[in-house]
Amino acid sequence: MATGHQDDALARGEPAGSVPRHRASRQGELLDLLSPVMRPVTVAGVVDPVARILLDSPVPHLDRTFDYVVPAAMAQEALPGTRVVVRFGEQEMRGWVWERAATTTHIGRLSAVAPCGLRPSCPSETSRRLIEAVANRSAGTRSDVVRLALPTRHATTENAERDKAPRDLPSWERPSNECGWQHYVGGEELLTRLADGDAPASGVACAAGPGQGRSERTRILFGQRRKVEPDD
């Protein structure tokens, strides 16, 4: 049984079951959604007053950032990576400041972030990029990866370690060219890279020299010679 649309198509000489051109055009227009409009947000004395918060929730559809405003009292505390408390719907939720910005697409008034209480461990920018890559790779949520990346909170240990002075890292000076490494190809380059703080992987295997009574192998590793007994 032919429908009214099919009768119109047959009258225009179009095959039965075809979609009218004007209807396809209108549907294309419906798919052209308006892009969100960025509007600036200003708070006196605060640079980039918009905090994009990643909620601490395992729910997949909440795995995106939500815009909140940073009050002047938290301008230096609500840095990217900091854990804060925000009002979400009818409840308070914890989350992380994922980034700071000066604009938002939210139409209404932005709610303010609140401090979390204890000073938390903050993932660095490199860690946040790694968290996003792991979440995308494993098809998980970023909040799940953050909970695995950050250590378990322990207030007593945090307070004790926070007040300690930073440890002095041991320094290493490049030895002279007469230390023996100049006889090996790339030996001096290896010492230079180690002195610059690099961690090049290297290893040299040398056969026994002439004039020795029995064959032996010597392994050279980081400038130290260690005798390796020959195989029977």
Secondary structure, DSSP 8 states (H G I E B T S, - for coil): ---HHHHHHHHTT--TT---HHHHHHHHHHH-------EE--BTTBSS-EEEEEES---GGG-SEEEEE--GGGTTTS-TT-EEEEEETTEEEEEEEEEEESEE---S---B-EE-SS------HHHHHHHHHHHHHHT--HHHHHHHHS----HHHHHHHHTS------------GGGTGGGSTTHHHHHHHHHTT------EEE---TT-SS--EEEEETTEEEEE----
